[in-house]
Amino acid sequence: MTDTHWLFGDQLGPAFLRAGNGGPARDARVVMIESRAVFRRRRFHRAKAHLILSAMRHRAAELGDRVTYVRADTYREGLRRAVGRGRVTVHHPTSRAALRLVRSLGNVTVLPPRGFLVGPESFADWAGGQRTLRMEAFYRHVRRDHDLLMDGGEPAGGTWNLDHENRRPPPRGVSSLGAPAPYRPREDSVDDEVRRDLDRWERDGDVSFVGRDGPRAFPADRREALAALRRFLSHRLAGFGAHEDAMLAGDGTMSHSLLSSSLNLGLLDPAECVEEAEAVWREGGAPLHSVEGFVRQIAGWREYVWHLYWYFGEEYRRSNVLGHTGALPRWWDDLDADAVTARCVATALRQVRDTGWTHHIPRLMVLGGHALQRGWDPAAVTDWFHRCFVDGYDWVMLPNVVGMSQYADGGRMTTKPYTCGGSYIDRMSDLCGPCRYRPDRRVGEDACPFTAGYWAFLHRHRDRLGRNARMTRAVRGLDRLRDLPELLEQERERERLRGDAPP
């Protein structure tokens, strides 16, 4: 009896059907299940729902007669309709909920995970020898183990991490970096069908979405994903590094790769991305600081986040050492950027609303920073990032938000909270100039919400943060603020009168 191999909607590249080394049988039939309940349970971004369904249906079309494509209410129902009690294999799913499901089905064999550079046993071996699980140490381990950007036993260029060269602010007086445009796919009849289905589901009241849909901005099949990778490597990688952390109101993509959704759908393999980027550098096509920064994002941060998701265990989801319990306000949940006055928040939220994407600094320092300063529940913030970003999955957002963005784990993942006042945003962007709020003002009608929020956050958690070596100097700065009583009263009054009204 021939086995059937189940492809989840984020296992869409060729690696997930490759036989051998823990893969499916060479002649295995394929089943794919489109579960309506997935979209019913959460209020996803419309562009994300469109991308996932388009990618699944494109993959089914590629597989032709080999695949049984089932549209069902739940995965369990779809699998029963497709294979009954027949034998099924599936590569290790990317979420704990999906893993629990497949393990509860008596006829499913779970194969090793694919789509990552480092296996779980290798990570466990590395982690077992570490006092703290810091990304930098793991990144060096991956570089050595996979011979990435190495010259013999030493890092290329003599330095492991060139992050200090990737923090330049944007050039003065420009509205765009002027980078060549990223790859943009063309929609086809599959996208038309997806849009009609999503429209019908919404009209019927079956599901509800946030954000705007279309035109589709991210690859939905392997051919498009490879075209996006080649476009980045040949036209955009060289300019990526220097301004990696900068923000421009009129240039949301700058020189970023926009490959995260393709990687997280399984359309691209991380090995091909980093190896081809290294080849560009060795051929003289891009400077080392750009290539190393890109490699660090994939072979460092992406791998690190994936493994911490599993290594920390399910209880990590409930981490909340700062005791933040605030509910997400409606304007935030609805992506109502037009209600926001603060230009940095409005710009980041508008890009999320319109595309389901923004790069890592608006995510971390603007959107995440605002949520942290306002004391919102980290579980709710995690869920929001999961639902509203096209590249957001449980494994992606849980460590990124709980650990990195909201410091809810108390430092298991990072050495300090990543939050800032308005001066950082002003230095790294063109967002503050036309804003009605002034980044150097803590008190008054024109006080920057980030500047006031930063000091109020430090005061609220003074005892805990004062014991953190990387935060001691900042916390001591509270004693030098002559207007601290007025600032705290201002923030209490703002909360009393306005609650979580948009800044």
C-alpha positions in Angstrom: 0.0 0.0 0.0 1.5 3.4 -1.1 2.0 6.0 1.7 0.5 9.4 1.5 2.6 12.4 2.4 0.9 15.4 3.9 2.1 18.9 3.0 1.2 21.7 5.4 0.8 25.2 3.9 4.3 26.3 5.0 6.0 23.2 3.5 5.6 24.1 -0.2 9.1 23.8 -1.6 10.8 20.9 -3.2 12.7 20.0 0.0 9.5 18.7 1.6 9.0 16.0 -1.1 12.6 15.0 -1.4 13.1 11.3 -0.7 15.9 10.0 1.5 17.5 11.3 4.7 14.2 11.1 6.6 12.1 12.2 3.7 8.8 10.7 2.3 8.7 7.6 0.2 9.7 8.3 -3.4 6.4 7.2 -4.8 4.3 8.7 -2.1 1.0 10.3 -3.0 0.5 13.9 -1.7 -2.4 15.4 0.3 -2.9 19.1 1.0 -5.7 20.3 3.2 -7.1 23.8 3.1 -8.7 24.3 6.5 -11.4 27.0 6.9 -11.2 26.8 10.7 -7.6 28.2 10.6 -9.0 31.5 9.3 -12.1 31.4 11.4 -10.2 31.1 14.7 -8.1 34.3 14.2 -8.6 37.6 12.5 -5.7 37.4 10.1 -4.4 40.0 7.7 -6.3 39.7 4.4 -3.0 39.8 2.4 -1.6 37.0 4.6 -4.7 34.8 4.0 -4.4 35.5 0.3 -0.7 34.7 0.1 -1.1 31.4 2.0 -4.0 30.2 -0.1 -2.5 31.3 -3.3 0.8 29.5 -2.5 -1.0 26.3 -1.5 -3.2 26.3 -4.7 -0.2 27.1 -6.9 1.7 24.2 -5.4 -1.3 21.9 -5.9 -1.4 22.9 -9.5 2.3 22.1 -9.9 1.8 18.6 -8.4 -1.1 17.8 -10.7 -2.5 14.3 -10.5 0.0 13.4 -7.7 -1.9 15.5 -5.1 -5.3 15.2 -3.5 -6.3 18.8 -2.5 -9.0 18.9 0.1 -11.0 22.0 1.2 -12.5 21.1 4.6 -13.5 22.7 7.8 -10.7 21.2 9.8 -7.4 19.3 9.1 -8.8 16.3 10.9 -11.9 16.2 8.6 -9.8 16.8 5.5 -7.3 14.0 6.3 -10.2 11.6 6.9 -11.8 12.4 3.6 -8.5 12.2 1.7 -6.9 9.0 3.1 -9.3 7.4 5.6 -7.2 5.2 7.8 -4.3 4.9 5.3 -0.7 5.5 6.3 0.5 9.1 6.2 3.8 10.8 6.7 4.4 14.5 7.4 7.5 16.5 8.0 7.7 17.9 11.5 5.2 20.8 11.6 6.3 24.3 12.6 3.8 24.9 15.4 3.2 23.1 18.7 -0.6 23.0 17.9 0.0 21.3 14.6 2.5 18.8 16.1 -0.1 17.9 18.8 -2.7 17.3 16.1 -0.6 15.0 14.0 0.6 13.1 17.0 -3.0 12.5 18.0 -3.8 10.8 14.7 -2.9 7.2 14.9 -2.0 6.8 11.2 0.5 9.6 10.9 4.3 9.3 11.1 6.2 12.5 11.8 9.4 12.8 9.8 12.3 15.2 10.8 11.9 18.9 10.2 13.1 20.5 7.0 13.6 24.0 5.9 16.3 24.9 8.4 20.1 24.6 8.5 20.5 23.1 12.0 18.8 19.9 13.2 17.2 19.7 16.7 19.9 17.3 18.0 22.7 19.6 16.8 21.1 22.5 18.6 20.5 20.6 21.8 24.2 19.5 21.7 25.3 23.1 21.3 22.9 24.4 23.9 23.9 21.8 26.5 27.4 23.3 26.6 26.3 26.9 27.0 25.8 28.9 30.2 23.5 31.4 28.3 21.8 30.9 25.0 22.9 34.0 23.2 22.4 34.4 19.4 26.0 35.5 18.7 27.5 32.3 20.1 25.0 30.2 18.2 25.6 32.2 15.0 29.4 31.5 15.2 28.6 27.8 15.8 26.5 27.7 12.6 29.1 29.6 10.6 31.8 27.1 11.6 29.6 24.0 11.2 28.4 25.0 7.7 31.6 26.7 6.5 29.7 30.0 5.9 31.8 33.1 5.2 34.9 31.4 6.6 38.5 31.6 5.5 39.9 28.4 6.9 39.1 28.4 10.6 38.6 32.2 10.8 35.7 34.4 9.8 36.0 36.1 6.5 37.4 39.6 7.0 38.7 38.7 10.4 35.4 39.6 12.2 32.4 37.5 13.0 29.8 40.3 13.2 29.8 43.5 11.2 26.6 44.9 12.8 28.5 48.1 13.7 28.7 48.9 10.0 25.0 48.3 9.5 23.6 51.0 11.7 24.0 54.1 9.6 21.1 56.6 9.6 19.6 57.4 6.2 21.3 60.1 4.2 20.1 63.6 5.0 17.5 65.1 2.7 16.5 62.0 0.8 13.0 60.4 0.7 14.4 57.1 -0.7 17.6 55.1 -0.7 17.1 54.8 -4.4 17.7 51.1 -4.4 16.5 49.1 -7.4 12.9 48.0 -6.9 12.4 44.5 -5.4 10.8 41.7 -7.4 7.1 42.0 -7.6 5.0 39.0 -8.8 2.1 39.2 -11.3 -1.2 37.9 -10.1 -2.9 35.1 -12.2 -6.1 33.2 -12.3 -5.3 31.4 -9.0 -5.1 34.8 -7.3 -8.5 35.7 -8.8 -10.0 32.6 -7.4 -8.5 33.2 -4.0 -9.8 36.7 -3.9 -13.3 35.6 -4.9 -13.3 33.0 -2.2 -12.1 35.4 0.5 -14.7 37.9 -0.5 -17.4 35.3 -0.3 -16.3 34.1 3.1 -16.4 37.6 4.4 -19.8 38.3 2.9 -21.2 35.2 4.5 -19.8 36.2 7.9 -17.7 33.1 8.1 -14.4 34.9 8.6 -13.2 38.4 9.3 -9.9 40.0 8.2 -7.9 43.1 8.9 -5.8 45.0 6.5 -5.9 45.4 2.8 -5.5 42.7 0.1 -3.7 43.2 -3.1 -2.1 43.3 -5.4 -0.1 40.3 -4.1 3.3 41.6 -3.2 5.1 38.4 -2.2 6.0 35.1 -4.1 3.4 32.3 -4.1 5.4 29.6 -5.9 9.0 28.4 -6.3 9.6 30.1 -9.6 8.6 33.5 -8.2 10.6 32.9 -5.0 13.7 32.1 -7.0 13.2 35.2 -9.1 12.9 37.3 -5.9 16.1 35.8 -4.5 18.0 36.5 -7.8 16.7 40.0 -7.9 17.8 40.7 -4.4 21.3 39.2 -4.8 22.0 40.9 -8.1 20.4 44.3 -7.6 19.8 45.0 -3.9 22.3 43.0 -1.7 25.2 45.4 -2.3 23.2 48.3 -0.8 21.6 46.3 2.0 24.1 46.5 4.9 24.9 50.1 5.6 21.3 51.3 6.2 19.8 48.0 7.5 18.5 49.7 10.7 17.3 53.0 9.1 13.8 54.0 8.3 12.3 56.3 5.7 8.7 57.3 5.6 8.5 57.1 1.8 10.7 54.0 1.3 9.4 51.1 3.4 11.4 48.4 1.7 14.7 50.2 1.2 17.3 47.5 0.4 15.7 44.7 2.4 15.4 41.3 0.8 11.6 40.7 1.4 12.4 37.0 1.3 11.1 36.1 4.8 7.6 35.0 3.6 9.1 32.8 0.9 11.5 31.2 3.4 8.7 30.7 5.9 6.4 29.1 3.3 9.2 26.7 2.4 9.5 28.1 -1.1 13.2 28.9 -0.5 15.7 26.9 1.4 17.9 28.9 3.8 21.1 27.1 2.6 20.6 28.3 -1.0 20.0 31.9 0.2 23.2 32.2 2.3 25.4 30.2 0.0 24.4 32.2 -3.0 24.9 35.5 -1.0 28.4 34.3 -0.1 29.1 33.5 -3.7 28.2 37.1 -4.7 30.7 38.5 -2.1 33.5 36.2 -3.2 32.9 37.3 -6.8 33.1 41.0 -5.8 29.4 41.7 -6.3 28.6 43.0 -2.7 30.6 44.3 0.3 31.2 41.9 3.2 29.1 44.0 5.7 26.0 43.6 3.5 26.5 39.9 2.9 27.4 39.2 6.5 24.3 41.1 7.7 22.1 39.1 5.4 23.7 35.8 6.4 23.3 36.7 10.1 19.5 37.3 9.6 19.1 33.8 8.1 21.8 31.5 9.5 21.9 33.4 12.8 18.6 34.9 13.9 16.1 32.8 11.9 17.7 29.5 13.0 18.1 30.7 16.6 14.4 31.7 16.9 13.2 28.4 15.4 15.2 26.4 17.9 14.4 28.5 20.9 10.7 28.0 20.1 11.0 24.3 20.7 13.8 24.4 23.3 12.1 26.7 25.8 8.9 24.6 25.9 5.3 25.6 25.9 5.4 27.4 29.2 7.5 30.1 27.5 4.3 31.4 25.9 3.1 32.5 29.3 6.3 34.5 30.2 5.4 37.9 31.6 8.0 39.0 34.1 7.1 42.6 33.8 3.5 41.9 34.7 2.1 43.7 31.6 -1.7 43.0 31.2 -3.0 45.8 29.1 -5.5 44.9 26.3 -4.7 45.9 22.8 -6.7 49.0 21.8 -9.2 48.8 18.9 -7.3 51.3 16.7 -4.2 49.0 17.0 -6.1 45.8 16.4 -7.9 47.3 13.4 -4.7 48.7 11.9 -6.3 52.2 11.9 -3.2 54.1 11.0 -5.2 57.2 10.0 -6.3 57.6 13.7 -2.6 58.0 14.8 -0.9 61.4 15.1 2.7 60.2 16.0 4.3 59.9 12.5 6.5 56.9 13.3 3.6 54.7 14.6 1.3 55.9 11.9 3.8 55.1 9.2 4.7 51.6 10.5 1.0 50.8 11.1 0.0 52.0 7.7 2.6 49.8 6.0 1.3 46.8 8.0 -2.2 47.7 7.0 -1.4 48.0 3.3 1.1 45.2 2.8 1.2 42.9 5.9 4.9 43.6 6.2 7.4 46.1 7.5 11.1 45.6 8.2 12.7 44.6 11.5 13.3 48.1 13.0 9.7 49.4 12.7 8.6 46.0 14.1 11.0 46.1 17.1 11.6 49.7 18.0 8.4 51.4 16.8 5.5 48.9 17.0 7.0 46.6 19.6 8.5 49.5 21.6 5.1 51.3 21.8 3.4 48.1 23.0 6.2 47.6 25.6 6.0 51.1 26.9 2.3 51.0 27.2 2.3 47.7 29.2 0.2 45.6 26.8 -0.2 41.9 27.4 2.8 40.2 25.7 0.6 37.2 24.7 -1.8 39.5 22.9 1.0 41.4 21.3 2.5 38.1 20.0 -0.9 37.0 18.6 -1.2 40.4 16.8 2.2 40.1 15.2 1.3 36.5 14.2 -1.9 37.5 12.6 -0.9 40.7 10.9 2.4 39.9 9.2 2.6 37.8 6.0 5.7 36.1 7.4 4.3 35.6 10.9 4.0 32.1 12.3 3.8 30.9 15.9 7.5 29.8 15.9 8.5 33.1 14.4 6.6 35.5 16.6 6.7 33.8 20.0 10.4 34.2 20.7 10.7 37.4 18.7 7.9 39.1 20.6 8.0 37.5 24.0 11.8 37.5 24.2 13.1 40.2 22.0 10.4 42.8 21.6 8.5 42.7 25.0 11.3 41.4 27.3 8.6 39.2 28.9 11.1 36.4 29.6 13.3 38.6 31.7 16.4 38.1 29.7 16.4 34.5 28.7 16.9 35.5 25.1 18.3 39.1 25.2 20.4 41.0 27.6 18.1 44.0 27.9 14.7 45.5 26.9 14.8 46.9 23.4 13.0 50.2 23.7 13.9 53.7 23.0 13.0 57.4 23.3 12.3 59.7 20.4 15.9 60.6 19.9 16.8 57.1 18.5 13.9 57.3 16.0 14.9 60.8 15.0 18.5 59.8 14.5 17.6 56.7 12.4 14.8 58.1 10.3 13.1 61.1 8.6 10.0 60.5 10.6 10.3 63.1 13.3 10.7 66.3 11.3 7.1 66.8 10.2 5.6 65.2 13.3 3.6 67.3 15.7 5.5 65.8 18.6 9.1 66.7 19.3 11.6 63.9 20.1 13.5 66.1 22.7 10.3 67.0 24.7 9.2 64.8 27.6 6.5 67.0 29.0 3.8 69.1 27.4 1.4 69.1 24.5 4.3 68.4 22.0 6.0 65.8 24.2 7.0 62.8 22.1 5.1 59.7 23.2 8.2 57.6 22.9 10.4 60.0 24.9 7.8 60.3 27.7 7.0 56.6 27.4 10.6 55.5 27.6 11.2 57.3 30.9 7.9 56.2 32.4 8.7 52.6 31.5 12.1 52.8 33.2 10.5 54.3 36.3 7.8 51.7 36.4 10.4 48.9 36.3 13.2 50.7 38.1 14.0 48.0 40.6 14.3 45.2 38.1 16.1 47.1 35.4 18.4 48.8 37.8 19.9 45.3 38.5 20.6 44.8 34.7 24.2 45.8 33.9 23.2 47.1 30.5 20.4 49.2 31.9 22.1 50.7 35.0 23.2 53.9 33.3 19.8 54.5 31.7 18.0 53.9 35.0 20.3 56.3 36.9 19.3 58.9 34.3 16.0 59.1 36.0 17.6 60.9 38.9 18.8 63.6 36.6 15.3 64.4 35.2 14.1 67.5 37.0 10.7 67.2 35.4 10.3 63.5 36.3 7.3 64.2 38.7 5.6 66.2 36.0 6.3 63.5 33.4 4.9 60.8 35.6 1.8 62.8 36.4 1.4 63.6 32.7 1.5 59.9 31.8 -1.0 59.0 34.6 -3.4 61.7 33.5 -3.0 60.6 29.9 -3.9 57.1 30.9 -6.9 58.3 33.1 -8.4 60.6 30.4 -7.5 58.9 27.2 -6.8 55.3 28.1 -5.1 53.7 25.1 -6.2 56.3 22.6 -3.8 56.5 19.6 -0.8 58.7 20.2 
